[in-house]
Amino acid sequence: MKKRLYKSRDKKIDGVCAGIAEYFDMDATLVRLIWVLLTFTAFAGFGGVIIYIVCMVVMPEAPAGYDPEKEIIIEDDRQN
């Protein structure tokens, strides 16, 4: 299965950084720290915030049962 970039279900704000961390097999906290540092140091005028908002809109939500470790979607047979 082809690896896909999704917003993670492990959310702090909207799951963008955690989704990027899952895609690159990194720790989500490390990605969040890098994002904050780059936002406040490299992007004049808080461009990182604008990029984050764009990612919030563009990145799809991970499907229910998606397991980034196995890169598969596990069907949930439970009835709600």
Phi, psi and omega per residue, in radians:
M1 nan 2.426 3.126
K2 -1.271 2.361 -3.133
K3 -1.231 2.332 -3.110
R4 -2.090 2.618 3.093
L5 -1.687 2.025 3.120
Y6 -2.173 2.767 2.913
K7 -1.230 2.430 -3.090
S8 -1.385 2.758 3.009
R9 -1.485 -0.179 3.038
D10 -1.511 1.423 -2.969
K11 -1.737 2.511 2.875
K12 -1.936 -0.863 3.052
I13 -1.936 -1.193 3.124
D14 -2.378 0.042 3.087
G15 1.571 0.142 -3.097
V16 -1.184 -0.941 -3.106
C17 -1.126 -0.699 3.114
A18 -1.156 -0.635 3.080
G19 -1.135 -0.714 3.078
I20 -1.123 -0.714 3.119
A21 -1.100 -0.744 3.110
E22 -1.115 -0.696 -3.118
Y23 -1.107 -0.732 -3.124
F24 -1.661 0.124 3.120
D25 0.965 0.943 3.122
M26 -2.160 2.977 3.061
D27 -1.320 2.312 -3.100
A28 -1.099 -0.632 3.128
T29 -1.107 -0.688 3.113
L30 -1.114 -0.744 3.115
V31 -1.124 -0.712 3.110
R32 -1.095 -0.751 3.122
L33 -1.126 -0.752 3.100
I34 -1.070 -0.749 -3.139
W35 -1.067 -0.793 -3.136
V36 -1.119 -0.796 3.135
L37 -1.077 -0.762 3.122
L38 -1.164 -0.627 -3.141
T39 -1.118 -0.769 -3.073
F40 -1.483 -0.298 -3.094
T41 -1.925 -0.761 -2.986
A42 -1.634 -0.557 -3.056
F43 -1.746 1.843 3.111
A44 -1.127 2.363 3.115
G45 1.314 0.460 3.080
F46 1.010 0.796 3.088
G47 -1.066 -0.482 3.106
G48 -1.082 -0.583 3.105
V49 -1.163 -0.726 3.124
I50 -1.151 -0.738 3.105
I51 -1.093 -0.704 3.114
Y52 -1.079 -0.756 3.136
I53 -1.104 -0.715 3.084
V54 -1.076 -0.762 3.106
C55 -1.092 -0.643 3.102
M56 -1.035 -0.657 -3.097
V57 -1.406 -0.690 -2.984
V58 -1.465 -0.704 -3.066
M59 -1.260 2.301 3.101
P60 -1.327 2.676 3.066
E61 -1.248 2.483 3.094
A62 -1.114 2.367 3.118
P63 -1.114 2.689 3.090
A64 -1.045 2.293 3.131
G65 1.512 0.085 -3.136
Y66 -1.252 2.258 3.121
D67 -2.037 1.833 -3.089
P68 -1.127 -0.421 3.117
E69 -1.154 -0.719 -3.089
K70 -1.755 -0.179 -3.117
E71 0.989 0.671 3.096
I72 -2.275 2.863 3.047
I73 -1.872 2.101 3.136
I74 -1.617 2.130 -3.135
E75 -1.251 2.392 3.132
D76 -1.795 1.991 -3.083
D77 -1.558 -0.036 -3.122
R78 -1.248 2.533 3.071
Q79 -1.669 2.317 3.132
N80 -1.616 nan nan
